[in-house]
């Protein structure tokens, strides 16, 4: 799919999220109507702040997908740092995290606290690396592996496939250690908020560390 097509589909989806009362049965992209119906139901139990964060995350995801498509159209192979920055958007996880606190009233200043933001970033990176490692063989077989940390590491660090896999696994392990260290420094905001934060962060942790064994509070 070209960058212009991705952008067009993204505009349809975002308009459906922002204007869910408007039926979209005649749209070119059926995903618009699917998202609209999903969002009408989701909003019934979602707090206003969670809705806003979900829409913002979804928009970031599509912006990332457009950039990925532009790279593919050129073509362009990124370096490690710029790839990881883009992958944080194309992973779609910024739209997934609000689902974990959809019905919670966690204050904005808590969700935007640097410690909570760092934990979300660590989990995003771990999940993205896991996905890239697991999907590499299929992607390279299809000639569609330019948006994959294994290919990026092979190119920049002059490694073979196994060497790049090992490097990615090491990056994942280091990120996991950082997550666990920062987790121990989560501030306190009062019992009710703390319980919601614990549920939210543990949800991210279990998701991000599932391939390395479940993360649990101990």
Secondary structure as UniProt FT lines:
FT   HELIX           3..18
FT   TURN            19..21
FT   TURN            25..26
FT   HELIX           31..42
FT   TURN            43..45
FT   HELIX           48..74
FT   HELIX           80..90
FT   HELIX           93..100
FT   TURN            101..103
FT   HELIX           108..111
FT   HELIX           114..141
FT   TURN            142..143
FT   HELIX           149..157
FT   HELIX           161..183
FT   TURN            184..185
FT   HELIX           191..208
FT   HELIX           210..212
//
